[in-house]
Amino acid sequence: MNLRLLTASALAMMIGLAMPAQAQPQTTAAAAGSVSGEDWAAYKAKFLDSSGRIIDTANGGISHSEGQGYGLILAYLANSAADFDQIWTFTKTELLLRDDGLAVWRWDPTKTPHVTDANDASDGDILIAYALSLAGEAWQRPDLTSAAQSMIAAIGKHVVVPTDNGGITLLPGVTGFKSTEREDGPVVNPSYWVFEAMTRFASRDKAVDWKALSRSGQALVQTARFGERQLPAEWVSIKQNPVPAEGFTAEFGYNAIRIPLYMIRAGITDRNLLRPFMADAGGPGLSLVNLNSGAVTATLTDPGYRIIPSLVACVLDKKPLPQDLLQFTPTDYYPATLQLLALSYLRNIPGGCT
């Protein structure tokens, strides 16, 4: 069967019917205490400043909603309420400035004003809301739970939108991606689906069908595959059948590498979805791939990148992870974040490949 010829809604229905158990989250994946105190201390020493902002060390020292969301999640996973509050204080005072309840996405310490792009990024919004919901419930903090509920509602209202085929999808931001704004719109990014968050949102917000949104993301990962390695593009037009979006490089790149991590943490372990992501397991690095030519554009050798294909091989084939990937020594913000999220999963899943 040629999956490219299926409509996204039909494939989403197939996935929803074929994988009901696998689409459920592993309850320990988001357990407080699943990041060790030692690893969290090393992370925050390098990336968390005294104001509560997470510093993107490989991107000019800026901060962004994604980083603040990741920082909040990791502080929760490390069971550090004090650090969580520090990060949350910066986030709500410096980023939650929009009238719609979403966060501005980019904050630059070298610019005045510091906010250099007031559009939101829906992955950052989701990460922040998810962290607030987890911490609010675990620590019995109504203030965090209330903030989470408000933000979940804002996400559902402003960036979860209907599609022409009767489904729903997730816009990368409020502005710039709709069919009314782009010739090839809507344009989406498959790596913005934080699947574990959507499962949680589904039990706490009934205004949006979050389970259907999760299925649409899985369908997108299945259909938006290109080139010999059948990897998803980062920016995808879903005006008709999914194709790489105009004006973006057709690449499996830095954003897309986290897709399998998000699926695994949510308990989505379907082999057909995950198999293309484990080709680099045990190799010298994680490949970024031009999906038109098939050329490898970069090989990422940091443990935080290499752990992702090895995690897929662990989940699908029970292959032990190389021991060096289980040791955390932070380098740059993004790979360090991905490695801690992978390690928190491995340390709390019975029979993990360690």
KEKOL-656466 format. One record per residue (C-alpha): residue number from 1; x, y, z. Coordinates in Angstrom, 3 decimals. Layout:
BEGIN
{NUM, {X, Y, Z}};
...
***
This chain:
BEGIN
{1, {0.000, 0.000, 0.000}};
{2, {1.354, 3.451, -0.930}};
{3, {0.840, 5.566, 2.192}};
{4, {1.537, 8.751, 0.218}};
{5, {-1.745, 8.242, -1.634}};
{6, {-3.809, 8.161, 1.531}};
{7, {-5.348, 11.314, 2.874}};
{8, {-3.970, 12.471, 6.205}};
{9, {-7.329, 11.984, 7.865}};
{10, {-7.648, 8.412, 6.578}};
{11, {-4.185, 7.532, 7.764}};
{12, {-4.817, 9.181, 11.099}};
{13, {-7.883, 7.002, 11.499}};
{14, {-5.835, 3.916, 10.612}};
{15, {-3.171, 4.817, 13.140}};
{16, {-5.746, 5.524, 15.802}};
{17, {-7.341, 2.129, 15.251}};
{18, {-4.115, 0.188, 14.895}};
{19, {-2.253, 1.547, 17.885}};
{20, {-4.641, 2.310, 20.759}};
{21, {-2.442, 0.748, 23.421}};
{22, {0.851, 2.052, 22.037}};
{23, {-0.430, 5.615, 21.928}};
{24, {-0.838, 5.630, 25.706}};
{25, {1.971, 7.229, 27.746}};
{26, {4.339, 5.302, 29.951}};
{27, {3.432, 6.660, 33.369}};
{28, {7.038, 6.785, 34.574}};
{29, {8.362, 8.780, 31.600}};
{30, {7.403, 12.039, 33.300}};
{31, {8.060, 11.022, 36.895}};
{32, {9.544, 13.597, 39.240}};
{33, {12.968, 12.376, 40.290}};
{34, {13.743, 10.684, 36.960}};
{35, {16.561, 13.175, 36.347}};
{36, {19.295, 12.737, 38.943}};
{37, {20.309, 15.599, 41.180}};
{38, {23.866, 15.355, 39.879}};
{39, {22.826, 15.577, 36.240}};
{40, {20.450, 18.466, 36.913}};
{41, {23.162, 20.347, 38.829}};
{42, {25.504, 19.986, 35.842}};
{43, {22.787, 21.147, 33.443}};
{44, {21.722, 24.200, 35.393}};
{45, {25.317, 25.233, 36.111}};
{46, {25.867, 25.593, 32.386}};
{47, {22.511, 26.775, 31.030}};
{48, {20.446, 28.401, 33.819}};
{49, {21.360, 31.943, 34.807}};
{50, {20.368, 33.740, 37.990}};
{51, {17.367, 35.425, 36.359}};
{52, {15.794, 32.074, 35.531}};
{53, {16.437, 32.023, 31.814}};
{54, {17.753, 28.974, 29.967}};
{55, {20.632, 30.022, 27.716}};
{56, {20.928, 28.558, 24.219}};
{57, {24.709, 28.372, 24.170}};
{58, {24.989, 27.444, 20.479}};
{59, {22.615, 30.173, 19.296}};
{60, {24.200, 33.429, 20.407}};
{61, {23.203, 33.054, 24.045}};
{62, {19.543, 33.833, 23.383}};
{63, {16.603, 32.377, 25.261}};
{64, {13.324, 31.167, 23.814}};
{65, {10.035, 29.612, 24.796}};
{66, {11.240, 26.139, 23.829}};
{67, {14.229, 26.428, 26.166}};
{68, {12.128, 27.744, 29.027}};
{69, {9.693, 24.871, 28.536}};
{70, {12.465, 22.313, 28.492}};
{71, {14.019, 23.889, 31.574}};
{72, {10.734, 23.702, 33.453}};
{73, {10.227, 20.060, 32.493}};
{74, {13.760, 19.095, 33.522}};
{75, {13.481, 20.974, 36.828}};
{76, {10.265, 19.052, 37.487}};
{77, {11.879, 15.742, 36.502}};
{78, {14.724, 16.581, 38.902}};
{79, {12.110, 17.338, 41.586}};
{80, {13.575, 20.793, 42.130}};
{81, {10.723, 23.156, 42.961}};
{82, {13.060, 26.069, 43.691}};
{83, {14.678, 25.883, 40.256}};
{84, {11.289, 25.406, 38.640}};
{85, {10.017, 28.601, 40.267}};
{86, {13.112, 30.489, 39.159}};
{87, {12.603, 29.447, 35.536}};
{88, {8.872, 30.079, 35.713}};
{89, {9.383, 33.592, 37.087}};
{90, {11.504, 34.566, 34.087}};
{91, {9.129, 32.850, 31.682}};
{92, {5.958, 34.552, 32.873}};
{93, {7.505, 38.003, 33.254}};
{94, {9.647, 38.096, 30.102}};
{95, {7.852, 35.836, 27.604}};
{96, {4.161, 35.707, 28.519}};
{97, {3.565, 39.152, 27.060}};
{98, {1.075, 38.385, 24.303}};
{99, {-2.600, 39.223, 24.626}};
{100, {-3.666, 35.699, 23.615}};
{101, {-2.057, 33.860, 26.538}};
{102, {0.819, 32.391, 24.518}};
{103, {4.534, 33.125, 24.891}};
{104, {6.706, 35.273, 22.643}};
{105, {9.309, 32.911, 21.316}};
{106, {12.625, 34.804, 21.158}};
{107, {14.459, 36.816, 23.845}};
{108, {17.928, 38.278, 23.140}};
{109, {20.060, 39.642, 26.000}};
{110, {22.046, 41.817, 23.568}};
{111, {19.023, 43.677, 22.189}};
{112, {16.748, 46.399, 23.549}};
{113, {13.950, 45.534, 23.842}};
{114, {14.977, 41.962, 24.534}};
{115, {12.017, 40.439, 22.680}};
{116, {13.112, 40.345, 19.048}};
{117, {10.232, 38.266, 17.665}};
{118, {6.827, 38.499, 19.338}};
{119, {5.297, 35.618, 17.390}};
{120, {4.787, 32.459, 19.417}};
{121, {6.237, 29.002, 18.775}};
{122, {3.654, 26.348, 19.541}};
{123, {6.199, 23.754, 20.669}};
{124, {7.450, 26.160, 23.315}};
{125, {3.886, 26.927, 24.385}};
{126, {3.110, 23.221, 24.713}};
{127, {6.294, 22.466, 26.671}};
{128, {5.612, 25.294, 29.139}};
{129, {1.969, 24.318, 29.660}};
{130, {2.898, 20.657, 30.068}};
{131, {5.529, 21.424, 32.698}};
{132, {3.123, 23.646, 34.626}};
{133, {0.475, 20.927, 34.600}};
{134, {2.888, 18.235, 35.793}};
{135, {4.342, 20.352, 38.568}};
{136, {1.027, 21.809, 39.674}};
{137, {-0.452, 18.382, 40.234}};
{138, {2.637, 16.699, 41.705}};
{139, {3.452, 19.526, 44.111}};
{140, {-0.179, 20.465, 44.861}};
{141, {0.298, 23.985, 43.522}};
{142, {-3.026, 25.474, 42.372}};
{143, {-1.186, 28.516, 40.998}};
{144, {0.743, 26.354, 38.535}};
{145, {-2.295, 24.244, 37.658}};
{146, {-4.337, 27.358, 36.931}};
{147, {-1.586, 28.810, 34.741}};
{148, {-1.345, 25.489, 32.893}};
{149, {-5.075, 25.343, 32.222}};
{150, {-5.115, 28.887, 30.875}};
{151, {-2.218, 28.175, 28.550}};
{152, {-3.634, 24.854, 27.344}};
{153, {-6.864, 26.646, 26.457}};
{154, {-4.931, 29.348, 24.591}};
{155, {-2.983, 26.754, 22.603}};
{156, {-6.199, 24.994, 21.659}};
{157, {-7.867, 28.240, 20.624}};
{158, {-5.076, 29.826, 18.601}};
{159, {-2.785, 27.187, 17.059}};
{160, {-4.909, 24.022, 16.841}};
{161, {-6.909, 24.465, 13.645}};
{162, {-9.253, 22.403, 11.438}};
{163, {-8.038, 21.031, 8.114}};
{164, {-9.951, 20.850, 4.859}};
{165, {-10.319, 17.071, 5.160}};
{166, {-12.167, 17.293, 8.465}};
{167, {-9.214, 16.707, 10.774}};
{168, {-7.187, 19.035, 12.951}};
{169, {-3.565, 20.117, 12.900}};
{170, {-1.041, 22.151, 14.877}};
{171, {0.284, 25.395, 13.447}};
{172, {3.904, 26.234, 14.365}};
{173, {2.766, 29.700, 15.411}};
{174, {-0.198, 32.047, 15.337}};
{175, {1.221, 34.095, 12.468}};
{176, {2.766, 33.055, 9.175}};
{177, {1.644, 29.476, 8.520}};
{178, {-2.066, 29.490, 7.648}};
{179, {-3.551, 28.857, 4.225}};
{180, {-4.562, 32.526, 4.154}};
{181, {-0.956, 33.582, 4.717}};
{182, {0.976, 31.231, 2.441}};
{183, {0.444, 29.939, -1.086}};
{184, {1.264, 26.412, 0.129}};
{185, {-0.358, 26.767, 3.556}};
{186, {-1.069, 25.367, 5.990}};
{187, {2.586, 24.672, 6.775}};
{188, {3.402, 22.578, 9.827}};
{189, {6.440, 21.165, 11.609}};
{190, {6.166, 17.490, 12.673}};
{191, {8.634, 18.041, 15.522}};
{192, {6.226, 20.435, 17.269}};
{193, {3.922, 17.566, 18.326}};
{194, {4.918, 16.919, 21.957}};
{195, {2.906, 13.702, 22.177}};
{196, {3.197, 13.085, 25.917}};
{197, {1.814, 16.556, 26.575}};
{198, {-1.167, 15.991, 24.289}};
{199, {-2.170, 12.854, 26.152}};
{200, {-2.148, 14.824, 29.399}};
{201, {-4.028, 17.745, 27.859}};
{202, {-6.750, 15.335, 26.673}};
{203, {-7.734, 14.514, 30.255}};
{204, {-7.714, 18.129, 31.365}};
{205, {-9.219, 20.110, 28.494}};
{206, {-12.327, 19.048, 26.591}};
{207, {-12.518, 21.996, 24.228}};
{208, {-10.026, 20.337, 21.841}};
{209, {-9.759, 16.711, 20.758}};
{210, {-6.125, 16.340, 21.835}};
{211, {-6.113, 12.621, 21.072}};
{212, {-7.112, 13.374, 17.499}};
{213, {-4.346, 15.966, 17.327}};
{214, {-1.854, 13.352, 18.512}};
{215, {-3.071, 10.951, 15.828}};
{216, {-2.701, 13.663, 13.203}};
{217, {0.917, 14.144, 14.250}};
{218, {1.612, 10.427, 13.974}};
{219, {-0.030, 10.382, 10.547}};
{220, {2.145, 13.301, 9.512}};
{221, {5.304, 11.485, 10.589}};
{222, {4.160, 8.511, 8.494}};
{223, {3.204, 10.449, 5.345}};
{224, {5.722, 13.326, 5.288}};
{225, {8.665, 10.985, 4.571}};
{226, {10.958, 11.700, 1.689}};
{227, {14.100, 10.427, 0.019}};
{228, {15.802, 7.049, 0.201}};
{229, {15.882, 7.018, 3.998}};
{230, {12.188, 7.924, 4.281}};
{231, {12.760, 10.611, 6.901}};
{232, {10.341, 13.468, 7.639}};
{233, {10.997, 17.001, 6.504}};
{234, {11.065, 19.736, 9.105}};
{235, {8.652, 22.102, 7.373}};
{236, {5.776, 20.504, 5.526}};
{237, {2.960, 21.846, 3.391}};
{238, {-0.281, 19.965, 4.020}};
{239, {-2.296, 21.901, 1.451}};
{240, {-2.758, 18.588, -0.366}};
{241, {-0.554, 15.514, 0.101}};
{242, {2.355, 16.406, 2.414}};
{243, {5.369, 17.903, 0.600}};
{244, {8.361, 19.930, 1.824}};
{245, {7.248, 23.522, 2.294}};
{246, {8.337, 26.236, -0.079}};
{247, {11.117, 28.515, 1.123}};
{248, {12.571, 25.947, 3.548}};
{249, {15.364, 23.465, 2.932}};
{250, {13.934, 19.986, 2.419}};
{251, {15.897, 18.476, 5.269}};
{252, {15.752, 16.074, 8.152}};
{253, {17.406, 18.584, 10.451}};
{254, {17.907, 19.820, 13.989}};
{255, {14.206, 20.135, 14.764}};
{256, {13.204, 16.778, 13.301}};
{257, {15.749, 14.724, 15.245}};
{258, {13.597, 14.959, 18.377}};
{259, {10.505, 13.389, 16.764}};
{260, {11.312, 9.792, 17.817}};
{261, {12.218, 10.937, 21.334}};
{262, {8.823, 12.592, 21.697}};
{263, {7.050, 9.489, 20.424}};
{264, {8.942, 7.091, 22.665}};
{265, {8.422, 9.211, 25.773}};
{266, {4.690, 9.136, 24.995}};
{267, {4.670, 5.349, 24.706}};
{268, {4.271, 5.375, 20.909}};
{269, {6.433, 2.446, 19.848}};
{270, {5.012, 1.410, 16.491}};
{271, {7.842, -0.057, 14.415}};
{272, {6.597, 1.456, 11.148}};
{273, {6.764, 4.933, 12.643}};
{274, {10.101, 4.557, 14.420}};
{275, {12.170, 2.334, 12.128}};
{276, {13.612, 5.100, 9.873}};
{277, {15.036, 6.878, 12.921}};
{278, {17.377, 4.102, 14.069}};
{279, {19.641, 3.855, 11.016}};
{280, {22.477, 5.669, 12.834}};
{281, {22.281, 3.591, 16.032}};
{282, {25.748, 2.592, 17.197}};
{283, {27.424, 4.682, 14.508}};
{284, {29.689, 7.718, 14.738}};
{285, {26.849, 10.230, 14.856}};
{286, {23.320, 11.253, 13.998}};
{287, {22.906, 12.244, 10.347}};
{288, {21.174, 15.353, 9.103}};
{289, {19.958, 14.588, 5.592}};
{290, {19.017, 16.624, 2.534}};
{291, {15.821, 14.903, 1.463}};
{292, {16.135, 15.902, -2.211}};
{293, {19.663, 14.659, -2.840}};
{294, {19.971, 12.134, -0.026}};
{295, {23.264, 13.730, 0.979}};
{296, {24.268, 13.803, 4.636}};
{297, {24.655, 17.505, 5.410}};
{298, {26.117, 17.029, 8.897}};
{299, {26.978, 14.251, 11.324}};
{300, {26.198, 15.169, 14.924}};
{301, {28.563, 13.414, 17.317}};
{302, {27.476, 14.820, 20.678}};
{303, {26.114, 12.103, 23.023}};
{304, {22.859, 14.049, 23.256}};
{305, {22.318, 13.506, 19.548}};
{306, {23.709, 9.968, 19.253}};
{307, {21.480, 8.737, 22.067}};
{308, {18.332, 9.233, 19.974}};
{309, {18.845, 6.534, 17.290}};
{310, {20.259, 4.245, 19.985}};
{311, {17.132, 4.809, 22.065}};
{312, {14.999, 3.795, 19.075}};
{313, {17.077, 0.618, 18.628}};
{314, {16.674, -0.058, 22.341}};
{315, {12.896, 0.261, 22.209}};
{316, {12.401, -1.684, 18.978}};
{317, {15.122, -4.332, 19.179}};
{318, {16.304, -4.285, 22.810}};
{319, {19.811, -3.298, 21.761}};
{320, {21.888, -2.042, 24.719}};
{321, {22.963, 1.563, 24.526}};
{322, {26.693, 2.334, 24.391}};
{323, {27.854, 3.121, 27.908}};
{324, {29.195, 6.570, 27.017}};
{325, {25.677, 7.697, 26.118}};
{326, {24.495, 6.954, 29.646}};
{327, {26.977, 9.401, 31.171}};
{328, {25.887, 13.024, 31.216}};
{329, {28.465, 15.748, 30.609}};
{330, {26.722, 18.792, 29.132}};
{331, {28.131, 20.438, 26.040}};
{332, {25.542, 22.709, 24.379}};
{333, {21.993, 23.428, 25.458}};
{334, {20.093, 21.441, 22.823}};
{335, {21.924, 18.092, 22.868}};
{336, {22.189, 18.253, 26.662}};
{337, {18.428, 18.706, 26.892}};
{338, {17.698, 15.824, 24.546}};
{339, {20.080, 13.544, 26.428}};
{340, {18.474, 14.258, 29.803}};
{341, {15.016, 13.611, 28.387}};
{342, {16.228, 10.300, 26.962}};
{343, {17.990, 9.333, 30.188}};
{344, {14.948, 10.171, 32.287}};
{345, {12.959, 7.750, 30.136}};
{346, {15.554, 4.988, 30.325}};
{347, {16.031, 5.235, 34.074}};
{348, {12.352, 4.728, 34.791}};
{349, {11.257, 2.134, 32.253}};
{350, {11.493, -1.469, 33.442}};
{351, {13.842, -3.492, 31.267}};
{352, {15.489, -0.416, 29.759}};
{353, {18.478, -1.184, 27.542}};
{354, {21.142, 0.033, 29.935}};
***
